[in-house]
Amino acid sequence: MTDMATLMRSCVQHSASDLHIRVKRKATLRVDGKMRDLQTPELTSEHTEALMREVLPDRLATELEETGSADFGYSFEGGVRFRINVLNEKGGFGVVCRRIPQKIMDFDEIGLPEHVKDLLNRPRGLILVTGPTGSGKTTTLATMVDEINRTMDKHIVTIEDPIEYYHTHKRCIITQREVGVHTSGFAEAMRRALRQDPDVILLGEMRDYETISTAITAAETGHLVFGTLHTTGSARTVDRIIDSFPKDQQEQIRTQLALSIVSVISQLLIPKKGGGVVAGFEIMINTSAIENHIRKGETYKITSDIQTGKKRGMILLDDHLLELYRNGIITRDTALEFAQDRVEMRTRVA
């Protein structure tokens, strides 16, 4: 019978980003964004359950039984780590293993402009890295945290579910806490973090308005806070934050957010011509005009401010896609597929 160690080795050997295990399907890898079956037998429900039990921590058995799924980090051979989700579905158990890159990349390697480093020098404020699942948000955040760790003397607290990249103390003190292991939840950990003398706080996920509210308050009161949301585009991100609050609190949150937000970095992972992936970015940096739009609830005006803010280091996702296409990094079809405004993009790549 195929075991998890063999499947995980295949994931590493093929440089796959993910390993999928499902009933009535061969074990499957995601390589360069595409699904590739491994040469395993079609898996039975007994087989997938046995594979799942090989990696599931005992502490999560009750959670899996009660909620139908569980998330955790898993250390494998040679320092390789996976973020694993196990789930109960029609037919039996499924497992998804996301391989976490072993090396923390630098700004050049992930394609982030150098001027984004300037944002890391801010004494306080909220920096959001957004995008769909699997778009590289965690990798970007790890790069930013490592840059601060290497160049500044600060205390960094990370709150993650699970911990993905392990950071060592360099110039900074690094405190990494995992939800479900070191703390009961994001909101609770966030409240406690404010009593731990932090300079920088990284929130692995901003799931509810209580966590978001605490993050905004921390950003207002002298902390640099990093967070993630599953949104694409700066305007949508601001709207998502506001909409997570009850109606009677939204006006106050608009004002707080307008003052505290430093930047929204939206990203996608896009297939490169000839194989591999490249990150596509949209970068919004707060200005007095954008601050005003957020306060007034006129977020639809943010896009034009980004378009005219190139000198400040801002860029729209579609402009970055066009740049990647003109530099021969992605194809015309890929630029159209990932564009926010496909009609406009079609005229630009004609």
N, C-alpha and C positions, 0 to 999 in steps of 0.2 A: 504493500500500500504506500502511495506517495505521502511523505510527511511534510510538515510546514518548513522545516529547515531546508529541504531540497527545493521547495518552491521559492523560498526567499533567496536562496543562492541563485536560482534562475533569474529572479528579478534583478539582482545585482549584476550578474553576468551580461544580461541584455540591456543594461542601463535603462531599465523601465522605471517609470514614475510610480506605477501602481500595480498591485496584484489583486485580482478578483477571484473569489471562490464562490461558486453557486451550484445548487442542485441541478442535475441534468445538463451540465455544461462542463467542458474541459476547463482546467485552471487557465486563466487568461491574464496576460500582461497588457499594460498600456505603454506603448513605445512611441515617442514623438507624437503623442496625441491620438494614436490609432490602436485599436484592440488587436492583439495577436494571441491566438490559442497556443498553449503549450501542448506537447505530445503526452498528455496524461489520459487515463481512462475518463469517460464521462462520470462525473461525481454523483454518488448517491447521497441521500439525506443522512445516512449513518456515517458516511465518509466525511461530509462537510462538518458534521457535529464533532467528530473525533479531531479534525484539524483545528476547529475553533477551540476545543478544550485544551489543546496543546499550548495555546498562547494566552488564554483568558486568565487574568489574575483572580485568585480566590475571592478577593475583596469585592469584585464586581459581579459575582455569580447571582447575588440577590437582585442587583439593579437590572441585569439582563432578564431575569425571570419576571420582574415587576413592570419594566418599561419596554422590553422587547429589543433593546440595543444597549451598547456600551462602547465607550471610547477610551483608549489608553495608549501610552507609549511603550515601545518594546525594543530592548537592546539585543542586537544580533551579533554574529561573528565579526571580528575585525573592526569593532567600533561602529558598525552600521546600525542605524536606528530606523524604526518604522512607527508611524502613527496608524493605529489599527482601530477599525470600527467593526464590531460584530453585531449582527442583526438577525431577528427572527422574521421570516417571510413565508409566503405561500410555498409549501414544499419542504421547508426545513430552515437550517441556519445558513447565513451567508457571511463572508468575511471580506473586507476591503483593507489592504495594507498599502499605505502611502509611504514611499521611501523618502527619508529625510536626507538631503545631501550632507555628507560628512564635513565638508569644508565650508566655512562661512565665506561667502564671496565678497569681493570689494565692489566699490561703486562702478568701476569700469566693467567688471565681469557681468553685473546685472543690467548695465546700460543706463544707470541713473546719472543725470547730469551732475557735474561737480558742484554747481551752485546750490544744490539741495543740501550739501554739507553745512552751508551757512545757517540753515534752519535749525540745525542741531545745537547751535550756540545760543539759541533763545533761552532765557532764564525760566520762562513759563509759557504755557499755551498748549493747544491741542493739535497734534499732527495725526491725520487719519490716512491709513493705507487701505484702499478699498478695491473690490473686484470680486468676481464669482469664485466659487470653490475651485482650487487648483490653479489659481492665477499667479501664485508666487508671493502672496502677501507676507507670509511668515518669513520667507527668505529675505525679502526687502527689509522687514523689521529687524531681523537678525543682523543684517549688514549695518543698519543705522546704530543699533545698540553696540555693536563691536567697534564702530568708529568712535563713539563716545567713550567706550571703555579704554581704547588705545590712546586717546588724545586729551582726556579731561580727568579731573579729580572729583568724582561724584559718587553718590550712592544710587544704584539702579535697582529697582524692584520690578520683577516680571511676574505676572499672574497668567498662567497658561492652562489649557486643557486639551491635550497633555503638554508637558514640556517637550519641545521638539529639538531645538538647538541647545546644546550645553555650552554655557559661557564660563570662562575661568576669570578670576580676578586679575586685572592688568593694572591700569592706573586707578580704576574704579573698584569699589566694593559691589559685587553682584549678588543679589538675593533672588533666587528663582523658586517660585511656589506653584505647585500643581493642584488644580481643583480636584477634590475627591481624595487627595493624598495628604496635602499640607493644609488645606482649607476647605470649608464646606461649599463655597460658591464665589463667583466673581464679585458680587456686591459686598459680601462680607469681607473678602480679602482686600477689596479696594478701601473700605472703611478703616481696616486695620493698618493698611499700608501708610496712611496719613500720619500714623503714630510711630512710624519706624524711621523717621528722619530721612525720607527719600528726596532726591533731586529730580530723578527721572522715574516714571512709572510706565510700564508696558502692560496693556490689557490685551490678552490674546483674542478676546471677543467681547463686543459690546452688545449683549443679548437683550437687555431689558432697560426700561426707563430709569430704574433705580441705579443700575450700574452706570448708565450714561450720565445721569444727573451728578453722581459722585465724581465721575471723571471730569466733567465740566467745572465743578466746584474746585477740584484739585488744580486744574489748569488755571483757574482764576487766582488761586491763592499761593502761587509761587512754585508750581511744579510743571515740568515738561512732561506731558502725557501723550503716549502713543496708543492708538487703538485701531481696530479693524472693523469693517462692515462689509456685508455682501452686496454692495451696490456698484454700479458703474457710472462714472460721471460725477462731477462736483455738485451740481445742482440737485441731482437725485439723492446724493448723500446727505446734504443739508435737509432736504425735505423728509428723508427717512428718519433722521434724528428728531426733528420737530414733531412728526406724526406719531412717534412712539410715546409721546406724553399726552395726558388727558387734555381736552380742549381748554379747560380753565387755566392750565399752566403754560400753554404754548407761547403766549406773548412774552412771558418772563424768560422762557428758555431761548426764544429768538434773540432777545437782548443779550443774554449771557453768552450764547454761542457766537454771536457777532463779534463780541469783544475778545473771546478766548481762542477762537480757531486761528491757527497759524497757516495750515496748509492741508489740502486734500490731494493725495496722490492716488489716482485710479490706474489700475493696470490689468492687462490681459496677457496671457502667454499665447503667442501666435506661431504657427508652423513656418519655419524658414524654407526658402528655396533650397532644395537639395538635402533636406533632413535637419532635424533638431528644432529647437524653438527659440524665439526671441521675445523679450518683453516689450509691449507697447504701452506707453504712459500718457496719462493726462495729468498735468500739474497745475493746481490752483494755489496761489499764494495770496493771503488776505491783504486787501487794500482798503482804504477808507470808502471807496465806491462799493466794493463787495460787502464790506461791513454794513453799509447802508441798505443794500439789497436784502441781506439776511434779516436785518431788523424790521424792514417793511414788509417782509414776506414776498419779495419780488425776485425769487431765486432764478426765474427764467431769464433774467438779465445777466446772470453770472457768466454764461457761455460767451457773450460778446466781450465781456471784460477780460476773459482769458485770452481771447483772440487778439485783443489789442494790447495785451500785457507781455508780449514776447521779450521786451527789454528787461522786464523784471524776472524773467526765467519761466514764464508760464507757457504752456502749450496744450492745445486740444488733442484728444486722442486721434481724431481723423487727420490732423496735421502731422502727427507723428507717424501714422500709418503711411501717409503719402511720402514722407521722408524715407521710410524704410523701403517703400516700393521704388522710389527714384534711385536709391542707392543699391538696388538689385538684391536686397536681402529677402524680400517677400515677393510673391507673384501678384499680378493684377487681381486675379480671382480672390486671393486671400485678403487683399486690401478691401475689396468690395464686401466680402463675407463678414469682416469684423468692424466695418464702418458703422458709426452711429447714424449718419445720414448717407444712405447708399445712393440716393438719386444724385446728390451733390458730388459724392465721390466718383460716380460713373463719369461725370463731365471732367473731373480733375485728372483721371487716369486715362482719358481717351487718347 
